[in-house]
Amino acid sequence: MARETEMHPSPEGDLDKQAVYNDFDIQKLEDILKEMDAGIWRWHIPSGRTHCSSRWSAILGYPLEELSPSTIEDWADLVYEGDRDTARQAMATFLEGQSDVYSCKFRMHHREGHLVWVRASGIIMARDEAGNPLVAGGLHQDISEQKRAMSELKKIAHEYEKVFEGTQSSMFLTEVCDDGSFRYVRTNRAYERTSGFSPLDTIGKTPQDLYGEEQGDIIVSNYRRCLEKGSTLSFEADILLRGNVHTVMAELTPVYEEGRARYIVGSSIDISDKKKIMDDLVEARNKAEASDHLKTAFLNNISHEIRTPLNGILGFGQLLAQDASRQQKSHLHNMQISSQRLMDTINKITDISMILSGTLEVNEDRVMLPTLLQDLRERFHPLCQEEGLELHFDEGESLRNASFVSDGELLYKALSHLVDNAVKFTQEGKVVVRTSLDKDRIQFSVEDTGIGIVGDYLKQLYQPFSQEVSGITRGYEGSGLGLSIAKGIVELLGGRMGVQSEKFHGTTFTVFLPAKELHLSGPSGDTRPIHGDEDEAFTVLIADDDPMARFLAETLLEEKNVRMLFASDGQEAVEVFQDHPEISIVLMDVKMPVLDGLSATEKVKKLRPAVPVIAITAYAMSGDEARIKAAGCDDYISKPFSKGRLFDTIKKHLPAF
């Protein structure tokens, strides 16, 4: 290939001798044009012969010898058909002297078949004696990349324009003027729909011009906040539009040129309707929460009002049974069973309502596994004996003295429902409660040898009020809530529950709970304080606003060597306690006038912290135990209670009782 600086001789030899060629320093031109990626062309106009540099030919993918020398017709053939007329018209205008410089952009065919955009420019380099153009020369520069970039920019600009005009958000461009003012440069159709101001109304105007001084100043203050922040500012604002106040969510972003904020790009969307919907939802949520609280309070009061009279009925029924005939004892026993069933139903309805409404609270504390299992054993062992069933507990050697963090009250309630369910549906055989450690979980299993569950029913097993056999012909009592409550509690405690069953071959319910802060060894001994000795006569303070409840407690405690003091409200209880330092234990009703039992307990504990306080409550809803103990009570008994439960609870805190 010839050197790019070489110019092929023209057939017009005398022209090669002209000064124009002597002065035409190709090397210098190519040094200048090297960085421009441009090639040189020369055209002898009378003969139509053309010459080009190797760079010119390389732009089109040809070796130099194929394109230089050639003719103007060859050159025209390389121009893309759709651009030939444009190129010829520009050349004709140039040759006719209408333009001193030839300049045109067109596409040319590359040797490999694609098109190349070139920018052609040239001048008349020589004229004949008559002044007609003799020789023209100039440059061809490959501008394909520039064209592609421009096309991309146009595409982006077009897309931006579509977004700017098509968005439902009001868009505006505001100039930051040198005098400190802000003037609108452009707005979109959404801005016009929202504000009522057309683009012609806004261009060149300040916010004060459009919205008045007061509202305009607020808008300007937000602009200044944006500039102070130096980045996007998002905020919510109320603005007067067409005589009505609208709430808008706005964003302002500064645009910098040469280190100075020149513009602010803004967008806003009217959220008045959404705001109203959100306000309505918040109001509806508040009403729902208030309704939940009312429902909880209602259930609480219902529980209290049922338990309080039942406490008297069952308590005095027990007393009557001591001297009753065999038939009377049977009647009193049936009365107790019916009353207990009523209380069980109230408790279940209360619990499932709190679970479904999300108002059941979890109060975590350290749970002593041996105590939990012992409480279950004491509750269900008499029932299993009565039903002729065996009750076994298998906690495993490693968990014999274990403790972990959970809500012991709720966990006891969930396991009680599972054991109760097992006893109810087992006519013969046994019920086994197993406890084991599975990695980071504690596993409780309640197994029975009962009637089992049909596989199809397992899908709806945990639905409230659901029972495998329903209607008036079913052979088992119950509300169908126990398993729903157990599952709801287990999930609240962060665990899960599973079941395996085969019809007529028993059922196993398994509870998996996270073993939070698991300790495999419990406390070294009983840390409860010991009050009194075997020969001491105890003084018991009974605080209850219900005369029947006070009389029942007095009657039950008569057989014991105790002295009894009484108070009918919380304030009186505190005063009696303060006046009688010999008091050994306090039986404190929770709901009392003047000062409630929990507040009274706090005052009593401040006076003498070591004296045990046993709360007597007719509420006994889930979560009450945590609230009662948080107030300082050492234990609690729910109404109605038996003499045995009362004595056992007192004996826990006064072993010599």
Secondary structure as UniProt FT lines:
FT   TURN            4..5
FT   HELIX           13..16
FT   HELIX           19..23
FT   HELIX           26..33
FT   HELIX           34..36
FT   STRAND          38..44
FT   TURN            45..48
FT   STRAND          49..52
FT   HELIX           54..59
FT   TURN            60..61
FT   HELIX           64..67
FT   STRAND          70..71
FT   HELIX           72..78
FT   HELIX           81..95
FT   TURN            96..97
FT   STRAND          102..109
FT   TURN            111..112
FT   STRAND          115..127
FT   TURN            129..130
FT   STRAND          133..142
FT   HELIX           144..166
FT   STRAND          170..176
FT   TURN            178..179
FT   STRAND          182..187
FT   HELIX           189..195
FT   HELIX           199..202
FT   TURN            203..204
FT   HELIX           207..229
FT   STRAND          233..241
FT   TURN            242..243
FT   STRAND          244..257
FT   TURN            258..259
FT   STRAND          260..270
FT   HELIX           272..322
FT   HELIX           326..357
FT   STRAND          365..368
FT   HELIX           369..387
FT   STRAND          390..394
FT   HELIX           397..399
FT   TURN            400..401
FT   STRAND          403..406
FT   HELIX           408..424
FT   STRAND          430..438
FT   TURN            439..440
FT   STRAND          441..448
FT   HELIX           455..460
FT   TURN            461..462
FT   TURN            464..465
FT   TURN            472..473
FT   HELIX           482..492
FT   TURN            493..494
FT   STRAND          496..501
FT   TURN            503..504
FT   STRAND          507..514
FT   TURN            516..517
FT   TURN            534..535
FT   STRAND          538..543
FT   HELIX           547..557
FT   TURN            558..559
FT   STRAND          562..567
FT   HELIX           570..579
FT   TURN            581..582
FT   STRAND          585..589
FT   HELIX           597..607
FT   TURN            609..610
FT   STRAND          613..617
FT   TURN            622..623
FT   HELIX           624..630
FT   TURN            631..632
FT   STRAND          635..638
FT   HELIX           643..653
FT   TURN            655..656
//
